[in-house]
Amino acid sequence: MIKPLKCGAVLFVLILTACSKAQSVPVSSCDKVVSHAKSILGDKAPATAKMLEQCKAASDEARGCVMAADKPIKMLKCDM
């Protein structure tokens, strides 16, 4: 008999697949990434300087994940 997967394992797989299809975005595009993130987060967005700092420290894949996000909950899945 096959044991059912634990919820945490399923969530981990969903998070990995959620961002695995995003294209890589270079650090030179951080202005665009921050602008996109601010448009998604609205008044809940951190200060631009803080977001630029995080963007520059992130991987190309994480920046791509942010650019692919269309809702705040999807941005939470990005490794920023």
All heavy atoms as a GROMACS GRO file, in nm:
protein
  576
    1MET      N    1   0.084  -0.118   0.000
    1MET     CA    2   0.000   0.000   0.000
    1MET      C    3   0.088   0.125   0.000
    1MET      O    4   0.186   0.133   0.072
    1MET     CB    5  -0.090  -0.003   0.123
    1MET     CG    6  -0.174   0.120   0.137
    1MET     SD    7  -0.279   0.106   0.283
    1MET     CE    8  -0.428   0.162   0.215
    2ILE      N    9   0.054   0.220  -0.082
    2ILE     CA   10   0.129   0.345  -0.092
    2ILE      C   11   0.082   0.442   0.015
    2ILE      O   12  -0.038   0.464   0.032
    2ILE     CB   13   0.110   0.408  -0.232
    2ILE    CG1   14   0.162   0.312  -0.339
    2ILE    CG2   15   0.179   0.542  -0.240
    2ILE    CD1   16   0.134   0.358  -0.478
    3LYS      N   17   0.179   0.499   0.087
    3LYS     CA   18   0.144   0.596   0.191
    3LYS      C   19   0.116   0.731   0.126
    3LYS      O   20   0.185   0.769   0.030
    3LYS     CB   21   0.259   0.612   0.291
    3LYS     CG   22   0.282   0.488   0.374
    3LYS     CD   23   0.394   0.515   0.472
    3LYS     CE   24   0.420   0.392   0.554
    3LYS     NZ   25   0.528   0.414   0.652
    4PRO      N   26   0.019   0.806   0.176
    4PRO     CA   27  -0.007   0.939   0.119
    4PRO      C   28   0.108   1.034   0.152
    4PRO      O   29   0.174   1.022   0.254
    4PRO     CB   30  -0.137   0.982   0.188
    4PRO     CG   31  -0.147   0.900   0.311
    4PRO     CD   32  -0.073   0.771   0.283
    5LEU      N   33   0.133   1.127   0.063
    5LEU     CA   34   0.236   1.228   0.085
    5LEU      C   35   0.194   1.324   0.195
    5LEU      O   36   0.077   1.355   0.211
    5LEU     CB   37   0.260   1.309  -0.043
    5LEU     CG   38   0.328   1.239  -0.157
    5LEU    CD1   39   0.331   1.330  -0.278
    5LEU    CD2   40   0.469   1.199  -0.120
    6LYS      N   41   0.291   1.369   0.268
    6LYS     CA   42   0.263   1.469   0.370
    6LYS      C   43   0.242   1.604   0.301
    6LYS      O   44   0.296   1.630   0.195
    6LYS     CB   45   0.379   1.479   0.467
    6LYS     CG   46   0.405   1.348   0.540
    6LYS     CD   47   0.438   1.377   0.681
    6LYS     CE   48   0.470   1.247   0.752
    6LYS     NZ   49   0.379   1.215   0.853
    7CYS      N   50   0.163   1.687   0.363
    7CYS     CA   51   0.128   1.818   0.307
    7CYS      C   52   0.253   1.901   0.278
    7CYS      O   53   0.261   1.968   0.177
    7CYS     CB   54   0.035   1.891   0.402
    7CYS     SG   55  -0.026   2.047   0.338
    8GLY      N   56   0.351   1.898   0.366
    8GLY     CA   57   0.473   1.977   0.348
    8GLY      C   58   0.549   1.937   0.223
    8GLY      O   59   0.603   2.021   0.152
    9ALA      N   60   0.553   1.807   0.195
    9ALA     CA   61   0.624   1.760   0.075
    9ALA      C   62   0.554   1.809  -0.051
    9ALA      O   63   0.619   1.850  -0.147
    9ALA     CB   64   0.631   1.608   0.075
   10VAL      N   65   0.423   1.807  -0.051
   10VAL     CA   66   0.347   1.853  -0.166
   10VAL      C   67   0.367   2.003  -0.185
   10VAL      O   68   0.388   2.051  -0.296
   10VAL     CB   69   0.197   1.820  -0.151
   10VAL    CG1   70   0.116   1.884  -0.262
   10VAL    CG2   71   0.177   1.669  -0.150
   11LEU      N   72   0.365   2.078  -0.077
   11LEU     CA   73   0.384   2.223  -0.084
   11LEU      C   74   0.523   2.256  -0.138
   11LEU      O   75   0.539   2.344  -0.222
   11LEU     CB   76   0.366   2.286   0.054
   11LEU     CG   77   0.378   2.437   0.063
   11LEU    CD1   78   0.276   2.503  -0.028
   11LEU    CD2   79   0.360   2.484   0.204
   12PHE      N   80   0.625   2.182  -0.094
   12PHE     CA   81   0.761   2.204  -0.142
   12PHE      C   82   0.770   2.184  -0.293
   12PHE      O   83   0.830   2.263  -0.364
   12PHE     CB   84   0.856   2.109  -0.068
   12PHE     CG   85   0.998   2.121  -0.112
   12PHE    CD1   86   1.074   2.231  -0.076
   12PHE    CD2   87   1.057   2.023  -0.190
   12PHE    CE1   88   1.206   2.242  -0.116
   12PHE    CE2   89   1.188   2.034  -0.231
   12PHE     CZ   90   1.262   2.144  -0.194
   13VAL      N   91   0.708   2.080  -0.342
   13VAL     CA   92   0.708   2.052  -0.486
   13VAL      C   93   0.635   2.162  -0.561
   13VAL      O   94   0.680   2.208  -0.666
   13VAL     CB   95   0.646   1.914  -0.516
   13VAL    CG1   96   0.627   1.894  -0.664
   13VAL    CG2   97   0.734   1.804  -0.458
   14LEU      N   98   0.524   2.209  -0.507
   14LEU     CA   99   0.449   2.316  -0.572
   14LEU      C  100   0.530   2.445  -0.580
   14LEU      O  101   0.528   2.514  -0.680
   14LEU     CB  102   0.316   2.342  -0.499
   14LEU     CG  103   0.210   2.235  -0.514
   14LEU    CD1  104   0.090   2.267  -0.426
   14LEU    CD2  105   0.168   2.221  -0.659
   15ILE      N  106   0.602   2.475  -0.474
   15ILE     CA  107   0.684   2.596  -0.474
   15ILE      C  108   0.795   2.585  -0.578
   15ILE      O  109   0.822   2.679  -0.651
   15ILE     CB  110   0.742   2.623  -0.333
   15ILE    CG1  111   0.630   2.668  -0.239
   15ILE    CG2  112   0.853   2.727  -0.338
   15ILE    CD1  113   0.671   2.680  -0.095
   16LEU      N  114   0.859   2.470  -0.586
   16LEU     CA  115   0.965   2.451  -0.684
   16LEU      C  116   0.913   2.464  -0.826
   16LEU      O  117   0.975   2.527  -0.910
   16LEU     CB  118   1.031   2.315  -0.666
   16LEU     CG  119   1.124   2.300  -0.548
   16LEU    CD1  120   1.178   2.158  -0.541
   16LEU    CD2  121   1.239   2.398  -0.554
   17THR      N  122   0.798   2.407  -0.854
   17THR     CA  123   0.745   2.413  -0.989
   17THR      C  124   0.686   2.549  -1.021
   17THR      O  125   0.680   2.588  -1.136
   17THR     CB  126   0.640   2.304  -1.013
   17THR    OG1  127   0.535   2.318  -0.918
   17THR    CG2  128   0.700   2.166  -1.004
   18ALA      N  129   0.644   2.623  -0.920
   18ALA     CA  130   0.585   2.755  -0.944
   18ALA      C  131   0.685   2.850  -1.007
   18ALA      O  132   0.649   2.930  -1.092
   18ALA     CB  133   0.532   2.813  -0.814
   19CYS      N  134   0.810   2.841  -0.968
   19CYS     CA  135   0.910   2.933  -1.020
   19CYS      C  136   1.007   2.868  -1.118
   19CYS      O  137   1.092   2.934  -1.172
   19CYS     CB  138   0.988   2.996  -0.905
   19CYS     SG  139   0.890   3.118  -0.818
   20SER      N  140   0.995   2.741  -1.138
   20SER     CA  141   1.092   2.674  -1.225
   20SER      C  142   1.076   2.713  -1.372
   20SER      O  143   1.167   2.696  -1.450
   20SER     CB  144   1.081   2.522  -1.209
   20SER     OG  145   0.956   2.478  -1.254
   21LYS      N  146   0.963   2.769  -1.409
   21LYS     CA  147   0.938   2.805  -1.548
   21LYS      C  148   0.972   2.950  -1.578
   21LYS      O  149   0.964   2.994  -1.691
   21LYS     CB  150   0.792   2.777  -1.583
   21LYS     CG  151   0.757   2.630  -1.573
   21LYS     CD  152   0.610   2.606  -1.596
   21LYS     CE  153   0.579   2.460  -1.571
   21LYS     NZ  154   0.438   2.433  -1.568
   22ALA      N  155   1.011   3.025  -1.476
   22ALA     CA  156   1.042   3.166  -1.496
   22ALA      C  157   1.177   3.181  -1.567
   22ALA      O  158   1.270   3.105  -1.543
   22ALA     CB  159   1.046   3.238  -1.362
   23GLN      N  160   1.184   3.278  -1.655
   23GLN     CA  161   1.310   3.304  -1.726
   23GLN      C  162   1.406   3.378  -1.634
   23GLN      O  163   1.365   3.452  -1.546
   23GLN     CB  164   1.283   3.388  -1.850
   23GLN     CG  165   1.204   3.317  -1.956
   23GLN     CD  166   1.189   3.401  -2.082
   23GLN    OE1  167   1.229   3.515  -2.087
   23GLN    NE2  168   1.130   3.342  -2.184
   24SER      N  169   1.533   3.356  -1.656
   24SER     CA  170   1.636   3.427  -1.578
   24SER      C  171   1.634   3.575  -1.614
   24SER      O  172   1.616   3.611  -1.730
   24SER     CB  173   1.774   3.369  -1.609
   24SER     OG  174   1.782   3.237  -1.565
   25VAL      N  175   1.654   3.658  -1.514
   25VAL     CA  176   1.656   3.803  -1.534
   25VAL      C  177   1.787   3.855  -1.475
   25VAL      O  178   1.816   3.833  -1.358
   25VAL     CB  179   1.535   3.870  -1.466
   25VAL    CG1  180   1.545   4.021  -1.474
   25VAL    CG2  181   1.404   3.822  -1.529
   26PRO      N  182   1.869   3.926  -1.554
   26PRO     CA  183   1.999   3.972  -1.506
   26PRO      C  184   1.986   4.086  -1.405
   26PRO      O  185   1.885   4.156  -1.399
   26PRO     CB  186   2.069   4.022  -1.633
   26PRO     CG  187   1.957   4.059  -1.724
   26PRO     CD  188   1.845   3.963  -1.693
   27VAL      N  189   2.092   4.104  -1.327
   27VAL     CA  190   2.093   4.209  -1.224
   27VAL      C  191   2.076   4.347  -1.287
   27VAL      O  192   2.025   4.439  -1.222
   27VAL     CB  193   2.222   4.199  -1.139
   27VAL    CG1  194   2.344   4.240  -1.218
   27VAL    CG2  195   2.211   4.278  -1.011
   28SER      N  196   2.115   4.364  -1.411
   28SER     CA  197   2.100   4.493  -1.479
   28SER      C  198   1.954   4.533  -1.497
   28SER      O  199   1.924   4.648  -1.527
   28SER     CB  200   2.171   4.490  -1.614
   28SER     OG  201   2.114   4.391  -1.698
   29SER      N  202   1.862   4.440  -1.476
   29SER     CA  203   1.718   4.467  -1.490
   29SER      C  204   1.649   4.491  -1.356
   29SER      O  205   1.526   4.489  -1.349
   29SER     CB  206   1.650   4.351  -1.562
   29SER     OG  207   1.699   4.338  -1.693
   30CYS      N  208   1.727   4.515  -1.251
   30CYS     CA  209   1.666   4.533  -1.119
   30CYS      C  210   1.565   4.648  -1.113
   30CYS      O  211   1.466   4.641  -1.042
   30CYS     CB  212   1.773   4.549  -1.011
   30CYS     SG  213   1.833   4.391  -0.948
   31ASP      N  214   1.590   4.755  -1.189
   31ASP     CA  215   1.493   4.865  -1.190
   31ASP      C  216   1.356   4.816  -1.238
   31ASP      O  217   1.252   4.852  -1.181
   31ASP     CB  218   1.541   4.980  -1.279
   31ASP     CG  219   1.655   5.059  -1.217
   31ASP    OD1  220   1.669   5.056  -1.092
   31ASP    OD2  221   1.730   5.123  -1.292
   32LYS      N  222   1.355   4.733  -1.342
   32LYS     CA  223   1.229   4.677  -1.394
   32LYS      C  224   1.166   4.580  -1.295
   32LYS      O  225   1.044   4.578  -1.278
   32LYS     CB  226   1.254   4.606  -1.527
   32LYS     CG  227   1.293   4.697  -1.640
   32LYS     CD  228   1.321   4.618  -1.766
   32LYS     CE  229   1.371   4.708  -1.876
   32LYS     NZ  230   1.407   4.634  -1.997
   33VAL      N  231   1.251   4.500  -1.229
   33VAL     CA  232   1.201   4.402  -1.132
   33VAL      C  233   1.135   4.474  -1.015
   33VAL      O  234   1.024   4.440  -0.973
   33VAL     CB  235   1.315   4.310  -1.082
   33VAL    CG1  236   1.267   4.218  -0.970
   33VAL    CG2  237   1.373   4.229  -1.196
   34VAL      N  238   1.201   4.576  -0.964
   34VAL     CA  239   1.147   4.653  -0.851
   34VAL      C  240   1.018   4.724  -0.891
   34VAL      O  241   0.920   4.723  -0.816
   34VAL     CB  242   1.252   4.752  -0.796
   34VAL    CG1  243   1.189   4.851  -0.698
   34VAL    CG2  244   1.366   4.675  -0.730
   35SER      N  245   1.016   4.781  -1.009
   35SER     CA  246   0.895   4.849  -1.057
   35SER      C  247   0.778   4.750  -1.066
   35SER      O  248   0.666   4.781  -1.024
   35SER     CB  249   0.922   4.912  -1.192
   35SER     OG  250   0.807   4.972  -1.244
   36HIS      N  251   0.805   4.633  -1.119
   36HIS     CA  252   0.702   4.530  -1.130
   36HIS      C  253   0.654   4.486  -0.991
   36HIS      O  254   0.533   4.477  -0.967
   36HIS     CB  255   0.753   4.410  -1.209
   36HIS     CG  256   0.657   4.298  -1.217
   36HIS    ND1  257   0.542   4.304  -1.292
   36HIS    CD2  258   0.656   4.176  -1.156
   36HIS    CE1  259   0.474   4.190  -1.278
   36HIS    NE2  260   0.542   4.112  -1.196
   37ALA      N  261   0.749   4.463  -0.902
   37ALA     CA  262   0.714   4.420  -0.766
   37ALA      C  263   0.629   4.526  -0.695
   37ALA      O  264   0.531   4.493  -0.628
   37ALA     CB  265   0.840   4.390  -0.686
   38LYS      N  266   0.665   4.653  -0.712
   38LYS     CA  267   0.588   4.761  -0.649
   38LYS      C  268   0.446   4.768  -0.706
   38LYS      O  269   0.351   4.794  -0.633
   38LYS     CB  270   0.659   4.895  -0.666
   38LYS     CG  271   0.781   4.910  -0.577
   38LYS     CD  272   0.845   5.044  -0.596
   38LYS     CE  273   0.861   5.130  -0.478
   38LYS     NZ  274   0.809   5.109  -0.353
   39SER      N  275   0.431   4.740  -0.835
   39SER     CA  276   0.297   4.742  -0.894
   39SER      C  277   0.211   4.628  -0.841
   39SER      O  278   0.090   4.642  -0.827
   39SER     CB  279   0.304   4.737  -1.047
   39SER     OG  280   0.344   4.610  -1.092
   40ILE      N  281   0.274   4.516  -0.808
   40ILE     CA  282   0.201   4.401  -0.753
   40ILE      C  283   0.168   4.425  -0.605
   40ILE      O  284   0.057   4.399  -0.560
   40ILE     CB  285   0.283   4.271  -0.767
   40ILE    CG1  286   0.313   4.238  -0.913
   40ILE    CG2  287   0.214   4.153  -0.698
   40ILE    CD1  288   0.195   4.202  -0.996
   41LEU      N  289   0.265   4.476  -0.530
   41LEU     CA  290   0.248   4.492  -0.386
   41LEU      C  291   0.173   4.618  -0.346
   41LEU      O  292   0.119   4.626  -0.235
   41LEU     CB  293   0.385   4.490  -0.317
   41LEU     CG  294   0.462   4.360  -0.330
   41LEU    CD1  295   0.602   4.377  -0.273
   41LEU    CD2  296   0.389   4.247  -0.260
   42GLY      N  297   0.171   4.717  -0.432
   42GLY     CA  298   0.100   4.842  -0.401
   42GLY      C  299   0.158   4.911  -0.280
   42GLY      O  300   0.279   4.921  -0.264
   43ASP      N  301   0.069   4.958  -0.190
   43ASP     CA  302   0.114   5.033  -0.072
   43ASP      C  303   0.182   4.944   0.032
   43ASP      O  304   0.236   4.994   0.130
   43ASP     CB  305  -0.002   5.110  -0.010
   43ASP     CG  306  -0.115   5.022   0.039
   43ASP    OD1  307  -0.117   4.901   0.007
   43ASP    OD2  308  -0.205   5.074   0.108
   44LYS      N  309   0.183   4.814   0.012
   44LYS     CA  310   0.249   4.722   0.105
   44LYS      C  311   0.396   4.698   0.066
   44LYS      O  312   0.467   4.625   0.133
   44LYS     CB  313   0.174   4.589   0.110
   44LYS     CG  314   0.036   4.602   0.172
   44LYS     CD  315  -0.031   4.467   0.180
   44LYS     CE  316  -0.160   4.476   0.257
   44LYS     NZ  317  -0.273   4.521   0.184
   45ALA      N  318   0.440   4.758  -0.043
   45ALA     CA  319   0.577   4.740  -0.091
   45ALA      C  320   0.677   4.809   0.002
   45ALA      O  321   0.651   4.919   0.050
   45ALA     CB  322   0.591   4.795  -0.232
   46PRO      N  323   0.791   4.744   0.027
   46PRO     CA  324   0.897   4.810   0.104
   46PRO      C  325   0.955   4.929   0.027
   46PRO      O  326   0.922   4.948  -0.090
   46PRO     CB  327   1.003   4.701   0.120
   46PRO     CG  328   0.942   4.574   0.073
   46PRO     CD  329   0.825   4.609  -0.012
   47ALA      N  330   1.044   5.001   0.091
   47ALA     CA  331   1.109   5.116   0.026
   47ALA      C  332   1.186   5.068  -0.098
   47ALA      O  333   1.240   4.958  -0.100
   47ALA     CB  334   1.205   5.183   0.124
   48THR      N  335   1.189   5.153  -0.198
   48THR     CA  336   1.257   5.119  -0.324
   48THR      C  337   1.403   5.083  -0.301
   48THR      O  338   1.454   4.987  -0.360
   48THR     CB  339   1.246   5.237  -0.422
   48THR    OG1  340   1.108   5.263  -0.447
   48THR    CG2  341   1.315   5.207  -0.553
   49ALA      N  342   1.473   5.158  -0.216
   49ALA     CA  343   1.614   5.131  -0.190
   49ALA      C  344   1.633   4.990  -0.133
   49ALA      O  345   1.726   4.918  -0.172
   49ALA     CB  346   1.672   5.235  -0.094
   50LYS      N  347   1.547   4.950  -0.042
   50LYS     CA  348   1.554   4.816   0.018
   50LYS      C  349   1.527   4.710  -0.088
   50LYS      O  350   1.595   4.606  -0.093
   50LYS     CB  351   1.454   4.804   0.134
   50LYS     CG  352   1.454   4.670   0.202
   50LYS     CD  353   1.583   4.645   0.275
   50LYS     CE  354   1.577   4.514   0.352
   50LYS     NZ  355   1.707   4.474   0.400
   51MET      N  356   1.429   4.733  -0.173
   51MET     CA  357   1.397   4.636  -0.278
   51MET      C  358   1.511   4.624  -0.379
   51MET      O  359   1.541   4.514  -0.425
   51MET     CB  360   1.266   4.675  -0.347
   51MET     CG  361   1.145   4.660  -0.256
   51MET     SD  362   0.992   4.710  -0.337
   51MET     CE  363   0.963   4.568  -0.440
   52LEU      N  364   1.574   4.735  -0.414
   52LEU     CA  365   1.689   4.731  -0.506
   52LEU      C  366   1.804   4.651  -0.445
   52LEU      O  367   1.869   4.572  -0.514
   52LEU     CB  368   1.735   4.871  -0.542
   52LEU     CG  369   1.660   4.940  -0.654
   52LEU    CD1  370   1.700   5.087  -0.665
   52LEU    CD2  371   1.682   4.869  -0.786
   53GLU      N  372   1.827   4.670  -0.316
   53GLU     CA  373   1.932   4.597  -0.246
   53GLU      C  374   1.904   4.446  -0.251
   53GLU      O  375   1.993   4.366  -0.281
   53GLU     CB  376   1.938   4.645  -0.102
   53GLU     CG  377   2.042   4.578  -0.016
   53GLU     CD  378   2.037   4.626   0.128
   53GLU    OE1  379   2.012   4.747   0.150
   53GLU    OE2  380   2.057   4.543   0.217
   54GLN      N  381   1.780   4.407  -0.224
   54GLN     CA  382   1.742   4.266  -0.228
   54GLN      C  383   1.754   4.210  -0.370
   54GLN      O  384   1.799   4.098  -0.390
   54GLN     CB  385   1.600   4.247  -0.177
   54GLN     CG  386   1.585   4.271  -0.028
   54GLN     CD  387   1.440   4.262   0.017
   54GLN    OE1  388   1.349   4.286  -0.060
   54GLN    NE2  389   1.422   4.229   0.142
   55CYS      N  390   1.713   4.289  -0.467
   55CYS     CA  391   1.716   4.245  -0.606
   55CYS      C  392   1.860   4.218  -0.650
   55CYS      O  393   1.889   4.116  -0.713
   55CYS     CB  394   1.652   4.350  -0.696
   55CYS     SG  395   1.650   4.304  -0.870
   56LYS      N  396   1.950   4.308  -0.616
   56LYS     CA  397   2.090   4.293  -0.657
   56LYS      C  398   2.156   4.172  -0.590
   56LYS      O  399   2.247   4.112  -0.646
   56LYS     CB  400   2.168   4.421  -0.627
   56LYS     CG  401   2.126   4.534  -0.721
   56LYS     CD  402   2.195   4.664  -0.686
   56LYS     CE  403   2.147   4.774  -0.781
   56LYS     NZ  404   2.204   4.904  -0.748
   57ALA      N  405   2.109   4.135  -0.472
   57ALA     CA  406   2.165   4.021  -0.400
   57ALA      C  407   2.102   3.888  -0.444
   57ALA      O  408   2.156   3.782  -0.414
   57ALA     CB  409   2.145   4.040  -0.250
   58ALA      N  410   1.991   3.894  -0.515
   58ALA     CA  411   1.919   3.773  -0.554
   58ALA      C  412   1.980   3.708  -0.677
   58ALA      O  413   2.060   3.768  -0.749
   58ALA     CB  414   1.772   3.809  -0.582
   59SER      N  415   1.938   3.586  -0.702
   59SER     CA  416   1.983   3.513  -0.822
   59SER      C  417   1.901   3.557  -0.943
   59SER      O  418   1.793   3.617  -0.930
   59SER     CB  419   1.965   3.362  -0.801
   59SER     OG  420   1.827   3.330  -0.794
   60ASP      N  421   1.953   3.526  -1.061
   60ASP     CA  422   1.880   3.556  -1.185
   60ASP      C  423   1.745   3.486  -1.186
   60ASP      O  424   1.645   3.541  -1.232
   60ASP     CB  425   1.960   3.510  -1.307
   60ASP     CG  426   2.085   3.595  -1.332
   60ASP    OD1  427   2.105   3.696  -1.262
   60ASP    OD2  428   2.161   3.558  -1.424
   61GLU      N  429   1.741   3.364  -1.133
   61GLU     CA  430   1.616   3.286  -1.129
   61GLU      C  431   1.515   3.350  -1.034
   61GLU      O  432   1.396   3.355  -1.064
   61GLU     CB  433   1.645   3.142  -1.086
   61GLU     CG  434   1.723   3.062  -1.188
   61GLU     CD  435   1.873   3.095  -1.191
   61GLU    OE1  436   1.926   3.151  -1.092
   61GLU    OE2  437   1.935   3.067  -1.295
   62ALA      N  438   1.561   3.401  -0.920
   62ALA     CA  439   1.470   3.466  -0.825
   62ALA      C  440   1.410   3.593  -0.886
   62ALA      O  441   1.291   3.620  -0.870
   62ALA     CB  442   1.543   3.498  -0.695
   63ARG      N  443   1.494   3.670  -0.956
   63ARG     CA  444   1.442   3.790  -1.022
   63ARG      C  445   1.340   3.751  -1.130
   63ARG      O  446   1.237   3.817  -1.146
   63ARG     CB  447   1.557   3.871  -1.084
   63ARG     CG  448   1.641   3.943  -0.979
   63ARG     CD  449   1.744   4.034  -1.042
   63ARG     NE  450   1.854   3.962  -1.103
   63ARG     CZ  451   1.962   3.922  -1.038
   63ARG    NH1  452   1.977   3.951  -0.911
   63ARG    NH2  453   2.058   3.855  -1.102
   64GLY      N  454   1.366   3.644  -1.202
   64GLY     CA  455   1.271   3.595  -1.302
   64GLY      C  456   1.140   3.552  -1.239
   64GLY      O  457   1.032   3.575  -1.294
   65CYS      N  458   1.150   3.490  -1.123
   65CYS     CA  459   1.031   3.447  -1.049
   65CYS      C  460   0.945   3.568  -1.013
   65CYS      O  461   0.823   3.565  -1.029
   65CYS     CB  462   1.074   3.370  -0.924
   65CYS     SG  463   0.939   3.311  -0.821
   66VAL      N  464   1.009   3.675  -0.967
   66VAL     CA  465   0.935   3.798  -0.932
   66VAL      C  466   0.867   3.855  -1.056
   66VAL      O  467   0.750   3.893  -1.053
   66VAL     CB  468   1.028   3.902  -0.866
   66VAL    CG1  469   0.957   4.037  -0.852
   66VAL    CG2  470   1.074   3.852  -0.730
   67MET      N  471   0.939   3.858  -1.167
   67MET     CA  472   0.882   3.912  -1.290
   67MET      C  473   0.764   3.828  -1.340
   67MET      O  474   0.672   3.881  -1.403
   67MET     CB  475   0.988   3.924  -1.398
   67MET     CG  476   1.094   4.030  -1.371
   67MET     SD  477   1.027   4.196  -1.353
   67MET     CE  478   0.985   4.234  -1.522
   68ALA      N  479   0.766   3.699  -1.312
   68ALA     CA  480   0.657   3.611  -1.356
   68ALA      C  481   0.535   3.618  -1.263
   68ALA      O  482   0.426   3.578  -1.302
   68ALA     CB  483   0.707   3.467  -1.363
   69ALA      N  484   0.554   3.672  -1.144
   69ALA     CA  485   0.445   3.679  -1.046
   69ALA      C  486   0.342   3.784  -1.087
   69ALA      O  487   0.377   3.892  -1.133
   69ALA     CB  488   0.501   3.712  -0.908
   70ASP      N  489   0.215   3.747  -1.070
   70ASP     CA  490   0.109   3.843  -1.097
   70ASP      C  491   0.024   3.870  -0.974
   70ASP      O  492  -0.073   3.946  -0.980
   70ASP     CB  493   0.022   3.796  -1.214
   70ASP     CG  494  -0.043   3.661  -1.189
   70ASP    OD1  495  -0.015   3.598  -1.085
   70ASP    OD2  496  -0.123   3.618  -1.273
   71LYS      N  497   0.060   3.809  -0.862
   71LYS     CA  498  -0.009   3.828  -0.735
   71LYS      C  499   0.093   3.825  -0.623
   71LYS      O  500   0.196   3.757  -0.634
   71LYS     CB  501  -0.110   3.716  -0.713
   71LYS     CG  502  -0.222   3.714  -0.814
   71LYS     CD  503  -0.317   3.600  -0.787
   71LYS     CE  504  -0.424   3.598  -0.896
   71LYS     NZ  505  -0.515   3.488  -0.882
   72PRO      N  506   0.067   3.897  -0.513
   72PRO     CA  507   0.162   3.897  -0.401
   72PRO      C  508   0.195   3.757  -0.349
   72PRO      O  509   0.310   3.729  -0.316
   72PRO     CB  510   0.091   3.981  -0.294
   72PRO     CG  511   0.001   4.071  -0.370
   72PRO     CD  512  -0.044   3.989  -0.490
   73ILE      N  513   0.098   3.668  -0.345
   73ILE     CA  514   0.122   3.533  -0.293
   73ILE      C  515   0.223   3.459  -0.379
   73ILE      O  516   0.304   3.381  -0.328
   73ILE     CB  517  -0.010   3.453  -0.279
   73ILE    CG1  518   0.012   3.327  -0.196
   73ILE    CG2  519  -0.068   3.419  -0.413
   73ILE    CD1  520   0.026   3.352  -0.050
   74LYS      N  521   0.226   3.486  -0.509
   74LYS     CA  522   0.324   3.422  -0.596
   74LYS      C  523   0.463   3.478  -0.572
   74LYS      O  524   0.562   3.407  -0.586
   74LYS     CB  525   0.283   3.437  -0.743
   74LYS     CG  526   0.161   3.356  -0.779
   74LYS     CD  527   0.128   3.368  -0.925
   74LYS     CE  528   0.004   3.286  -0.959
   74LYS     NZ  529  -0.032   3.302  -1.101
   75MET      N  530   0.471   3.604  -0.536
   75MET     CA  531   0.601   3.664  -0.506
   75MET      C  532   0.662   3.603  -0.379
   75MET      O  533   0.783   3.594  -0.368
   75MET     CB  534   0.590   3.815  -0.491
   75MET     CG  535   0.567   3.884  -0.624
   75MET     SD  536   0.555   4.063  -0.609
   75MET     CE  537   0.715   4.102  -0.546
   76LEU      N  538   0.579   3.560  -0.288
   76LEU     CA  539   0.629   3.498  -0.165
   76LEU      C  540   0.702   3.368  -0.193
   76LEU      O  541   0.784   3.324  -0.115
   76LEU     CB  542   0.513   3.472  -0.067
   76LEU     CG  543   0.450   3.593  -0.003
   76LEU    CD1  544   0.330   3.553   0.080
   76LEU    CD2  545   0.553   3.666   0.084
   77LYS      N  546   0.674   3.309  -0.307
   77LYS     CA  547   0.737   3.182  -0.344
   77LYS      C  548   0.875   3.202  -0.406
   77LYS      O  549   0.946   3.107  -0.428
   77LYS     CB  550   0.647   3.106  -0.442
   77LYS     CG  551   0.514   3.066  -0.380
   77LYS     CD  552   0.426   3.000  -0.482
   77LYS     CE  553   0.291   2.967  -0.421
   77LYS     NZ  554   0.200   2.911  -0.521
   78CYS      N  555   0.910   3.327  -0.432
   78CYS     CA  556   1.039   3.357  -0.494
   78CYS      C  557   1.146   3.369  -0.385
   78CYS      O  558   1.120   3.420  -0.276
   78CYS     CB  559   1.030   3.488  -0.572
   78CYS     SG  560   0.903   3.484  -0.700
   79ASP      N  561   1.265   3.325  -0.416
   79ASP     CA  562   1.375   3.324  -0.321
   79ASP      C  563   1.451   3.456  -0.322
   79ASP      O  564   1.561   3.466  -0.373
   79ASP     CB  565   1.470   3.208  -0.355
   79ASP     CG  566   1.573   3.185  -0.248
   79ASP    OD1  567   1.550   3.224  -0.132
   79ASP    OD2  568   1.678   3.128  -0.280
   80MET      N  569   1.386   3.560  -0.270
   80MET     CA  570   1.448   3.693  -0.269
   80MET      C  571   1.495   3.729  -0.130
   80MET      O  572   1.441   3.714  -0.034
   80MET     CB  573   1.349   3.800  -0.316
   80MET     CG  574   1.317   3.795  -0.461
   80MET     SD  575   1.445   3.851  -0.570
   80MET     CE  576   1.433   4.025  -0.558
   0.00000   0.00000   0.00000
